[in-house]
Amino acid sequence: MYNNFLYNLNLFNHISLEDTTVPQDDIVYNGYWLQNDDIIVSNINSDNWKIVDSKIYYNSLTDNWGELNYYLREKVITVVWIIKSDNAENMNNLLDTLKGVLWKNNQNLDIKVNWVIRRAKASCINLSDIFNRQHYNITFLPFSFDFRIINEFQKEIITQSQTLTSQTAWFTEELVNRWSAKSFPSFTILLNSATTVTSISIVMWDNTITILDTYSASDVIVIDGVNKTVEINSVAVDYTWTFPVLEVWVNSYTITLDWTYNFDLTATYFNNFI
């Protein structure tokens, strides 16, 4: 019945798929829209994961351990589609196009949930199972893709940020990590003025990072919580203790500098999703 021309002409259906406008940016892999007028998503299962794991690093200067990364191990996102075409030739062309997109590993997989795009590096792991050619005139074909996430969470593609200007005293502020997984913030400090400033520290929960140097006006200090590096004016420098970690929801942090100063601070981070 499914290959009967009357069925495919929609005489047995109430709504014509040809007349349906489908959002094209709900799921994208390697820059290719995997939802459009010919590829229709029927189900996305993002909750198939096994182990939350973490990596740690050792700071030999302070004999201290910190959390390097925090990720899901063996997470698979399964997406179920129906693809349609006017005839078998166009169907085969569409399958070839999809194969050309999906065979590339470790590409960006973007899925929109509640108007927020969640991104992760992923690879399609069941290509051999999903493209079984049918040598007859079929114009509707259900199939599913399994995407394995490459040791990280899904994250928003838009960076969250907080900017504070002309600070002249130590202070405590809050960053809100709104979703379901830890995140690693970065901080950029611009010294507008500095008199005998030799220490900058940021404390968040049980993590404290301190950078000792002789600072001057116009110095730019970048504390990269993702890559675990510290730079002053684009030159890598040593630090003590450990990088801040954003737990889920509200996180307080305190920044202190010694002596007299005026600085601007920008904190940036990604919201992550299990």
C-alpha positions as CSV (number, residue, x, y, z in Angstrom):
1,M,0.0,0.0,0.0
2,Y,2.8,2.4,0.9
3,N,4.1,2.4,-2.7
4,N,0.7,2.7,-4.3
5,F,0.5,5.9,-6.3
6,L,-2.8,6.9,-4.7
7,Y,-1.3,6.7,-1.2
8,N,1.7,8.7,-2.2
9,L,-0.5,11.3,-3.9
10,N,-2.1,11.7,-0.5
11,L,-5.6,10.5,-1.3
12,F,-5.6,8.5,2.0
13,N,-4.2,11.3,4.1
14,H,-6.0,14.4,5.4
15,I,-3.0,16.9,5.2
16,S,-0.7,17.3,2.4
17,L,3.0,17.3,3.4
18,E,3.7,19.3,0.3
19,D,1.7,22.1,1.8
20,T,3.4,22.1,5.2
21,T,6.1,24.6,5.9
22,V,8.7,23.1,8.2
23,P,11.2,25.1,10.3
24,Q,14.7,24.5,8.8
25,D,16.9,25.3,11.7
26,D,15.5,22.9,14.4
27,I,18.4,20.5,13.7
28,V,21.6,21.1,11.8
29,Y,24.7,18.9,11.3
30,N,27.9,20.0,9.7
31,G,26.1,23.1,8.5
32,Y,23.4,21.1,6.7
33,W,19.7,21.5,7.7
34,L,18.4,18.1,8.6
35,Q,14.8,19.4,8.8
36,N,13.2,20.9,5.8
37,D,10.2,20.3,3.4
38,D,11.7,16.9,2.4
39,I,13.2,15.8,5.7
40,I,10.7,15.8,8.5
41,V,11.7,15.1,12.1
42,S,9.3,13.0,14.1
43,N,11.3,12.4,17.3
44,I,14.5,13.5,19.0
45,N,15.8,11.5,22.1
46,S,18.5,13.5,23.8
47,D,18.4,11.7,27.1
48,N,20.2,8.5,26.3
49,W,23.4,8.8,28.3
50,K,25.3,6.6,30.8
51,I,28.0,8.2,32.8
52,V,28.8,11.7,34.0
53,D,32.6,11.9,34.2
54,S,35.3,14.5,34.8
55,K,38.9,15.0,34.1
56,I,41.3,16.6,36.7
57,Y,44.6,18.4,36.4
58,Y,47.5,18.8,38.7
59,N,49.2,22.1,39.5
60,S,52.8,21.3,40.5
61,L,53.4,24.8,41.8
62,T,50.8,24.5,44.5
63,D,50.6,20.7,44.8
64,N,46.9,21.1,44.0
65,W,44.3,19.3,41.9
66,G,41.5,21.0,39.9
67,E,38.7,20.0,37.6
68,L,39.8,20.2,34.0
69,N,36.6,19.1,32.3
70,Y,33.2,17.7,33.1
71,Y,31.3,15.7,30.5
72,L,28.9,12.9,29.6
73,R,30.5,9.6,28.5
74,E,28.7,7.5,25.9
75,K,25.8,9.9,25.3
76,V,23.9,9.2,22.1
77,I,21.2,11.4,20.5
78,T,18.7,9.5,18.4
79,V,16.8,11.4,15.7
80,V,13.9,9.8,13.8
81,W,12.9,11.2,10.4
82,I,10.6,10.6,7.5
83,I,12.1,11.7,4.2
84,K,9.8,12.2,1.1
85,S,10.4,12.9,-2.5
86,D,8.4,13.0,-5.8
87,N,10.0,9.9,-7.3
88,A,12.7,7.3,-6.7
89,E,15.4,9.1,-8.5
90,N,15.0,12.2,-6.4
91,M,14.9,10.0,-3.3
92,N,18.2,8.4,-4.1
93,N,19.7,11.8,-4.8
94,L,18.6,13.0,-1.4
95,L,20.0,9.9,0.3
96,D,23.4,10.5,-1.4
97,T,23.3,14.1,-0.2
98,L,22.7,13.0,3.4
99,K,25.4,10.4,3.2
100,G,27.8,13.1,2.0
101,V,26.9,15.2,5.1
102,L,26.8,12.6,7.7
103,W,30.0,10.6,7.0
104,K,32.1,13.4,8.5
105,N,32.9,12.8,12.1
106,N,33.3,15.2,15.0
107,Q,31.1,18.0,13.5
108,N,28.8,20.5,15.1
109,L,25.3,19.1,15.9
110,D,22.8,21.9,16.6
111,I,19.4,21.2,18.0
112,K,16.8,23.9,18.9
113,V,14.9,23.3,22.1
114,N,12.5,26.0,23.3
115,W,14.0,28.5,20.9
116,V,17.5,27.9,22.3
117,I,20.1,26.2,20.0
118,R,22.1,23.5,21.9
119,R,25.4,22.6,20.2
120,A,27.8,19.6,20.7
121,K,30.5,17.9,18.7
122,A,29.1,14.6,17.4
123,S,29.5,11.8,15.0
124,C,26.9,9.7,13.2
125,I,27.5,6.1,14.2
126,N,25.0,4.1,12.3
127,L,25.4,5.1,8.7
128,S,25.5,1.5,7.5
129,D,22.1,0.8,9.1
130,I,20.1,3.7,7.8
131,F,20.6,3.7,4.0
132,N,19.2,0.5,2.7
133,R,18.3,1.2,-0.8
134,Q,14.9,0.1,-2.1
135,H,14.9,-0.7,-5.8
136,Y,11.3,0.3,-6.4
137,N,9.4,3.6,-6.6
138,I,9.2,4.5,-3.0
139,T,8.7,8.2,-2.1
140,F,8.3,8.0,1.7
141,L,11.0,6.5,3.9
142,P,11.4,6.4,7.7
143,F,14.8,6.2,9.2
144,S,16.8,7.2,12.3
145,F,20.3,8.6,13.0
146,D,22.4,7.9,16.1
147,F,24.8,10.7,17.0
148,R,27.4,10.0,19.6
149,I,28.4,13.1,21.5
150,I,32.2,13.6,21.7
151,N,32.9,13.8,25.4
152,E,31.1,17.0,26.2
153,F,27.8,18.5,27.0
154,Q,25.4,20.2,24.7
155,K,25.9,23.9,25.1
156,E,24.2,27.1,24.0
157,I,25.9,28.7,21.1
158,I,25.4,32.2,22.6
159,T,27.9,33.1,25.3
160,Q,26.5,34.4,28.5
161,S,28.3,37.5,29.9
162,Q,28.5,39.9,32.8
163,T,30.4,43.2,32.6
164,L,31.3,45.5,35.5
165,T,33.2,48.8,34.9
166,S,35.3,51.1,37.0
167,Q,35.7,49.0,40.0
168,T,37.9,50.4,42.8
169,A,37.3,47.9,45.6
170,W,36.9,44.2,46.0
171,F,33.4,42.9,45.5
172,T,31.2,39.8,45.4
173,E,28.9,39.2,42.4
174,E,26.8,36.3,41.1
175,L,26.7,34.3,37.8
176,V,23.6,32.2,37.0
177,N,24.2,28.9,35.2
178,R,20.6,28.3,34.2
179,W,20.6,24.7,32.9
180,S,21.5,21.2,33.9
181,A,25.3,20.9,33.9
182,K,28.5,22.6,35.2
183,S,30.2,25.3,33.2
184,F,33.7,26.8,33.2
185,P,33.7,30.6,33.2
186,S,36.4,32.9,31.8
187,F,37.3,36.4,33.1
188,T,38.9,39.4,31.3
189,I,40.2,42.2,33.5
190,L,41.3,45.5,32.1
191,L,43.3,47.7,34.5
192,N,42.4,51.3,33.9
193,S,44.9,52.3,36.7
194,A,47.1,50.4,39.1
195,T,49.3,51.5,41.9
196,T,51.5,48.8,43.5
197,V,49.1,46.1,42.4
198,T,50.8,42.7,42.6
199,S,48.0,40.2,43.1
200,I,44.6,39.3,41.5
201,S,42.4,36.6,43.0
202,I,39.0,35.1,42.2
203,V,37.2,32.9,44.6
204,M,34.2,30.8,43.6
205,W,32.9,28.0,45.9
206,D,36.0,25.9,46.9
207,N,38.1,27.1,44.0
208,T,40.5,30.0,44.2
209,I,42.8,31.3,41.4
210,T,45.6,33.8,42.1
211,I,47.8,35.6,39.6
212,L,50.9,37.2,41.0
213,D,52.7,39.9,38.9
214,T,53.7,43.6,38.9
215,Y,50.7,45.2,37.2
216,S,50.4,48.5,35.4
217,A,47.7,50.5,33.9
218,S,46.3,49.2,30.6
219,D,47.3,45.6,31.4
220,V,44.8,43.0,30.2
221,I,44.5,39.8,32.2
222,V,42.6,36.8,30.6
223,I,41.7,33.9,32.8
224,D,40.4,31.2,30.4
225,G,38.4,28.7,32.4
226,V,37.7,26.5,29.4
227,N,41.3,26.0,28.2
228,K,42.8,26.4,31.7
229,T,45.3,29.2,30.8
230,V,46.1,32.7,32.1
231,E,47.5,35.5,30.0
232,I,48.7,39.0,30.7
233,N,48.8,41.1,27.6
234,S,48.6,37.9,25.5
235,V,51.6,36.3,27.2
236,A,51.0,33.1,29.2
237,V,51.8,33.4,32.9
238,D,51.8,31.1,35.9
239,Y,48.9,31.0,38.4
240,T,48.3,29.3,41.8
241,W,45.4,27.1,43.0
242,T,42.5,26.2,40.7
243,F,40.1,27.7,38.1
244,P,36.5,28.6,39.1
245,V,33.7,26.2,38.3
246,L,30.0,27.2,37.8
247,E,27.6,24.8,39.5
248,V,24.0,24.7,38.3
249,W,22.1,27.8,39.1
250,V,23.4,30.7,41.2
251,N,27.2,31.0,41.8
252,S,28.8,33.8,43.9
253,Y,32.3,34.8,43.2
254,T,34.6,37.4,44.9
255,I,37.4,39.2,43.2
256,T,40.2,41.0,45.1
257,L,43.2,43.1,44.0
258,D,45.8,44.6,46.4
259,W,46.5,48.3,46.9
260,T,45.0,51.0,44.6
261,Y,43.3,50.3,41.3
262,N,40.5,50.8,38.8
263,F,39.4,48.0,36.5
264,D,36.8,46.7,34.2
265,L,35.7,43.0,34.4
266,T,33.9,40.8,31.9
267,A,32.9,37.3,32.8
268,T,31.8,34.9,30.0
269,Y,30.5,31.3,30.1
270,F,28.3,28.9,28.2
271,N,25.1,27.3,29.6
272,N,25.4,23.6,29.3
273,F,22.9,20.8,29.1
274,I,22.9,17.1,30.1
